[in-house]
Amino acid sequence: MNITINSVHFKADKKLETFIKEKLDKLQIFFEGVIGCEVILRLENSETRENKIAEVRLLIKGYDLFAKKDANTFEAAIDLASEALRKQLVKHKEKVRGL
């Protein structure tokens, strides 16, 4: 799966990129038609500690699935987003099989 990582106004280190790729590669287990993935990491200027935002767009044949999560760390935000995408993939797979 082709994973594109964009970090806005900062440089993501290799450890974070590796974590993201490992986490999102696991989504292929739930649906075989995953083409690619686009990740956008942003820091939000706010008073709260949960100012790290991860937006993940999963490209599957015919559709795009999207999750946007914020957390204290980018790792936690990616965890939340990948779990949301996993649920969407399972739901999409059931919908496709039902047709």
Backbone as a chain_set.jsonl record, in Angstrom:
{"seq": "MNITINSVHFKADKKLETFIKEKLDKLQIFFEGVIGCEVILRLENSETRENKIAEVRLLIKGYDLFAKKDANTFEAAIDLASEALRKQLVKHKEKVRGL", "coords": {"N": [[0.842, -1.171, 0.0], [0.511, 2.208, -0.798], [1.628, 4.837, 1.078], [1.287, 8.169, 1.897], [2.755, 10.754, 3.658], [2.188, 13.839, 5.046], [3.399, 16.569, 6.777], [2.451, 19.458, 8.368], [4.004, 22.501, 8.669], [6.079, 21.474, 10.23], [8.704, 19.017, 10.624], [8.328, 15.653, 10.351], [9.708, 13.0, 12.214], [11.675, 10.024, 11.49], [10.963, 7.881, 13.124], [8.289, 8.405, 13.836], [7.123, 8.341, 11.288], [7.595, 5.666, 10.578], [6.07, 4.374, 12.545], [3.484, 5.227, 11.79], [3.251, 4.067, 9.231], [3.426, 1.309, 9.862], [1.125, 1.017, 11.455], [-0.97, 1.713, 9.704], [-0.631, -0.075, 7.621], [-1.67, -2.389, 8.623], [-4.36, -2.213, 8.168], [-4.963, -3.354, 5.769], [-5.58, -5.956, 6.225], [-8.27, -6.11, 6.809], [-9.661, -5.385, 4.525], [-9.287, -6.12, 1.161], [-9.105, -4.409, -1.002], [-7.634, -2.033, -0.66], [-6.041, 0.788, -1.837], [-4.318, 2.985, -1.36], [-3.03, 5.479, 0.963], [-3.4, 8.61, 2.54], [-1.887, 10.814, 4.738], [-2.191, 13.506, 6.915], [-0.529, 15.537, 9.111], [-0.949, 17.831, 11.701], [-0.289, 20.674, 13.793], [-2.249, 22.29, 16.109], [-3.003, 25.579, 17.044], [-3.895, 26.059, 20.073], [-5.366, 26.295, 23.362], [-5.668, 23.89, 24.651], [-4.333, 20.646, 25.595], [-4.623, 18.664, 23.769], [-3.661, 19.106, 20.97], [-2.626, 18.042, 18.694], [-3.222, 16.963, 15.515], [-4.393, 14.408, 13.428], [-5.125, 13.583, 10.193], [-6.518, 11.193, 8.187], [-6.831, 9.756, 5.084], [-8.164, 7.147, 3.452], [-7.724, 5.317, 0.6], [-9.806, 3.434, -1.3], [-11.064, 1.096, -3.699], [-13.26, 2.79, -5.64], [-14.202, 4.338, -3.497], [-13.468, 6.738, -0.871], [-12.298, 6.69, 2.366], [-12.424, 8.466, 5.443], [-10.826, 9.838, 8.309], [-10.511, 11.949, 11.085], [-8.701, 12.853, 13.779], [-7.855, 14.081, 17.054], [-5.334, 14.415, 19.582], [-3.138, 14.041, 22.478], [-0.636, 13.255, 21.567], [0.909, 12.543, 18.392], [1.037, 9.851, 17.841], [-1.025, 8.75, 19.407], [-3.204, 9.998, 18.183], [-3.057, 8.889, 15.615], [-3.523, 6.212, 16.305], [-6.228, 6.389, 17.165], [-7.429, 7.283, 14.779], [-6.833, 5.165, 13.023], [-8.287, 3.113, 14.19], [-10.887, 4.079, 13.855], [-10.989, 4.042, 11.054], [-10.712, 1.316, 10.642], [-13.162, 0.358, 11.596], [-14.844, 1.58, 9.727], [-13.961, 0.295, 7.407], [-14.681, -2.396, 7.896], [-17.444, -2.124, 7.999], [-17.903, -1.21, 5.384], [-17.032, -3.435, 3.932], [-18.906, -5.366, 4.699], [-21.141, -4.186, 3.58], [-20.531, -4.283, 0.838], [-20.39, -7.057, 0.432], [-23.017, -7.706, 0.913], [-24.341, -6.875, -1.316]], "CA": [[0.0, 0.0, 0.0], [1.253, 3.461, -0.903], [1.263, 5.753, 2.155], [1.876, 9.494, 1.768], [2.675, 11.467, 4.928], [2.464, 15.275, 4.964], [3.363, 17.249, 8.067], [2.29, 20.88, 8.115], [4.817, 23.42, 9.473], [7.118, 20.797, 11.001], [9.28, 17.839, 9.97], [8.088, 14.417, 11.102], [10.914, 12.176, 12.268], [11.57, 8.677, 10.904], [10.278, 6.999, 14.074], [6.862, 8.662, 13.684], [6.72, 7.844, 9.965], [7.587, 4.206, 10.661], [4.898, 4.013, 13.349], [2.292, 5.454, 10.977], [3.2, 3.057, 8.165], [3.106, 0.008, 10.457], [-0.256, 1.041, 11.924], [-1.918, 1.761, 8.598], [-0.49, -1.291, 6.812], [-2.52, -3.419, 9.219], [-5.732, -2.063, 7.684], [-5.154, -4.212, 4.592], [-6.117, -7.242, 6.685], [-9.724, -6.044, 6.881], [-10.242, -5.209, 3.198], [-8.231, -6.361, 0.185], [-9.108, -3.403, -2.053], [-7.021, -0.771, -0.247], [-5.085, 1.246, -2.839], [-3.311, 3.853, -0.759], [-3.416, 6.215, 2.148], [-2.812, 9.936, 2.675], [-1.902, 11.249, 6.127], [-1.8, 14.9, 7.151], [-0.289, 15.803, 10.528], [-0.947, 19.268, 11.954], [-0.323, 21.196, 15.152], [-3.251, 23.333, 16.216], [-2.711, 26.597, 18.052], [-5.013, 26.146, 21.01], [-5.017, 26.248, 24.778], [-5.768, 22.525, 25.157], [-3.184, 19.771, 25.368], [-4.917, 17.83, 22.602], [-3.511, 20.009, 19.837], [-2.012, 17.332, 17.571], [-4.315, 16.465, 14.685], [-4.051, 13.476, 12.352], [-6.178, 13.354, 9.212], [-6.141, 10.035, 7.374], [-7.739, 9.452, 3.974], [-7.877, 5.804, 2.951], [-8.222, 5.177, -0.769], [-10.197, 2.084, -1.696], [-11.646, 1.107, -5.035], [-14.581, 3.382, -5.722], [-14.534, 5.17, -2.342], [-12.439, 7.247, 0.028], [-12.715, 6.721, 3.76], [-11.711, 9.563, 6.075], [-10.897, 9.967, 9.763], [-9.752, 13.081, 11.618], [-8.662, 12.711, 15.231], [-6.866, 14.884, 17.76], [-4.898, 13.802, 20.834], [-1.946, 14.643, 23.085], [0.511, 12.913, 20.736], [0.535, 12.094, 17.047], [0.848, 8.4, 17.897], [-2.373, 8.494, 19.916], [-4.146, 10.434, 17.154], [-3.029, 7.866, 14.564], [-4.23, 5.053, 16.858], [-7.665, 6.656, 17.112], [-7.852, 7.348, 13.381], [-6.781, 3.827, 12.411], [-9.416, 2.353, 14.734], [-12.086, 4.574, 13.168], [-10.945, 3.534, 9.682], [-10.956, -0.131, 10.701], [-14.614, 0.194, 11.707], [-15.418, 1.951, 8.436], [-13.63, -0.764, 6.44], [-15.508, -3.566, 8.188], [-18.793, -1.776, 7.578], [-17.901, -1.17, 3.916], [-16.882, -4.806, 3.455], [-20.201, -6.006, 4.881], [-22.049, -3.584, 2.613], [-20.189, -4.814, -0.485], [-20.775, -8.476, 0.383], [-24.468, -7.804, 0.918], [-24.907, -6.526, -2.625]], "C": [[0.89, 1.238, 0.0], [0.748, 4.432, 0.161], [2.031, 7.057, 1.983], [1.668, 10.237, 3.077], [3.085, 12.918, 4.703], [2.368, 15.856, 6.361], [3.406, 18.755, 7.8], [3.074, 21.686, 9.145], [5.763, 22.73, 10.453], [7.587, 19.581, 10.218], [9.048, 16.622, 10.859], [9.347, 13.56, 11.071], [10.619, 10.768, 11.736], [10.802, 7.73, 11.817], [8.762, 7.152, 13.954], [6.358, 8.133, 12.348], [6.642, 6.323, 9.943], [6.37, 3.717, 11.433], [3.618, 4.129, 12.525], [2.16, 4.374, 9.907], [2.851, 1.682, 8.713], [1.638, -0.066, 10.869], [-1.242, 0.953, 10.767], [-1.799, 0.563, 7.662], [-1.384, -2.408, 7.339], [-3.962, -3.34, 8.73], [-6.013, -2.93, 6.462], [-5.713, -5.574, 4.972], [-7.642, -7.26, 6.571], [-10.399, -5.901, 5.52], [-9.124, -5.28, 2.168], [-8.083, -5.24, -0.838], [-8.495, -2.061, -1.668], [-5.925, -0.399, -1.248], [-3.958, 2.042, -2.207], [-3.878, 4.625, 0.414], [-2.686, 7.559, 2.165], [-2.982, 10.39, 4.121], [-1.444, 12.698, 6.193], [-1.7, 15.098, 8.659], [-0.195, 17.314, 10.718], [-0.896, 19.548, 13.447], [-1.317, 22.344, 15.177], [-2.848, 24.316, 17.313], [-3.924, 26.755, 18.951], [-4.493, 26.03, 22.431], [-4.984, 24.816, 25.315], [-4.512, 21.723, 24.837], [-3.382, 18.892, 24.138], [-4.868, 18.688, 21.339], [-2.834, 19.351, 18.642], [-3.11, 16.619, 16.791], [-3.762, 15.564, 13.588], [-5.281, 13.292, 11.474], [-5.717, 12.235, 8.295], [-7.237, 9.785, 6.347], [-7.306, 8.135, 3.371], [-8.541, 5.643, 1.59], [-8.528, 3.718, -1.049], [-10.92, 2.199, -3.028], [-13.076, 1.652, -4.991], [-14.928, 4.351, -4.606], [-13.268, 5.721, -1.691], [-13.026, 7.236, 1.428], [-11.85, 7.75, 4.475], [-11.909, 9.527, 7.579], [-10.001, 11.123, 10.179], [-9.843, 13.009, 13.132], [-7.609, 13.632, 15.82], [-6.583, 14.24, 19.118], [-3.681, 14.549, 21.368], [-0.701, 14.409, 22.245], [0.014, 12.486, 19.359], [0.301, 10.587, 17.026], [-0.566, 8.053, 18.366], [-3.427, 8.893, 18.885], [-4.206, 9.423, 16.012], [-3.727, 6.593, 15.035], [-5.74, 5.225, 16.746], [-8.18, 6.664, 15.677], [-7.843, 5.97, 12.726], [-7.91, 2.944, 12.932], [-10.727, 2.786, 14.064], [-12.136, 4.06, 11.73], [-11.181, 2.028, 9.638], [-12.457, -0.396, 10.764], [-15.298, 0.522, 10.383], [-15.164, 0.874, 7.384], [-14.493, -1.996, 6.65], [-16.941, -3.316, 7.728], [-18.91, -1.767, 6.057], [-17.827, -2.583, 3.333], [-18.212, -5.559, 3.582], [-21.221, -5.487, 3.865], [-21.807, -4.145, 1.211], [-20.609, -6.273, -0.602], [-22.285, -8.659, 0.33], [-25.101, -7.513, -0.421], [-24.941, -7.681, -3.576]], "O": [[1.893, 1.299, 0.711], [-0.423, 4.811, 0.151], [3.261, 7.063, 1.93], [0.54, 10.345, 3.559], [4.186, 13.195, 4.229], [1.368, 15.659, 7.052], [4.285, 19.251, 7.096], [2.837, 21.569, 10.347], [6.203, 23.355, 11.418], [6.938, 19.166, 9.258], [9.525, 16.576, 11.992], [9.978, 13.413, 10.025], [9.463, 10.383, 11.56], [10.066, 6.868, 11.336], [8.032, 6.161, 13.966], [5.281, 7.54, 12.282], [5.722, 5.755, 9.353], [5.714, 2.758, 11.025], [2.769, 3.238, 12.557], [1.075, 3.831, 9.702], [2.065, 0.958, 8.102], [0.982, -1.087, 10.661], [-2.226, 0.215, 10.831], [-2.763, 0.218, 6.98], [-1.808, -3.277, 6.577], [-4.71, -4.308, 8.866], [-7.171, -3.21, 6.151], [-6.264, -6.274, 4.122], [-8.235, -8.297, 6.274], [-11.569, -6.25, 5.367], [-8.122, -4.575, 2.291], [-7.037, -5.13, -1.478], [-8.807, -1.047, -2.291], [-4.997, -1.174, -1.479], [-2.783, 1.801, -2.485], [-5.033, 4.455, 0.803], [-1.501, 7.633, 1.843], [-4.087, 10.355, 4.663], [-0.431, 13.068, 5.598], [-2.659, 14.859, 9.393], [0.537, 17.997, 10.0], [-1.391, 18.767, 14.259], [-1.237, 23.262, 14.362], [-2.402, 23.91, 18.386], [-4.859, 27.49, 18.634], [-3.328, 25.707, 22.662], [-4.338, 24.556, 26.33], [-3.74, 22.067, 23.942], [-2.412, 18.429, 23.538], [-5.896, 18.961, 20.719], [-2.5, 20.033, 17.673], [-3.833, 15.783, 17.333], [-2.794, 15.907, 12.91], [-6.345, 12.895, 11.951], [-4.646, 12.319, 7.694], [-8.408, 9.623, 6.689], [-6.202, 8.021, 2.838], [-9.752, 5.81, 1.446], [-7.636, 2.87, -1.039], [-11.337, 3.287, -3.426], [-13.97, 1.057, -4.39], [-15.873, 5.126, -4.754], [-12.161, 5.239, -1.928], [-14.136, 7.723, 1.644], [-10.671, 7.896, 4.155], [-12.998, 9.23, 8.072], [-8.878, 11.262, 9.693], [-10.931, 13.093, 13.701], [-6.6, 13.93, 15.182], [-7.452, 13.612, 19.722], [-3.248, 15.55, 20.798], [0.192, 15.256, 22.207], [-1.148, 12.118, 19.187], [-0.544, 10.102, 16.274], [-1.222, 7.179, 17.8], [-4.433, 8.2, 18.729], [-5.286, 9.131, 15.497], [-4.444, 5.959, 14.261], [-6.445, 4.324, 16.29], [-9.245, 6.116, 15.393], [-8.747, 5.644, 11.956], [-8.435, 2.114, 12.191], [-11.572, 1.95, 13.747], [-13.202, 3.684, 11.241], [-11.787, 1.523, 8.693], [-12.966, -1.274, 10.067], [-16.223, -0.177, 9.967], [-16.038, 0.573, 6.57], [-14.985, -2.58, 5.684], [-17.574, -4.192, 7.139], [-19.895, -2.255, 5.503], [-18.496, -2.882, 2.344], [-18.597, -6.3, 2.678], [-22.052, -6.24, 3.359], [-22.754, -4.446, 0.484], [-21.133, -6.68, -1.638], [-22.779, -9.64, -0.225], [-26.26, -7.856, -0.653], [-25.391, -7.532, -4.713]]}, "num_chains": 1, "name": "protein.A"}
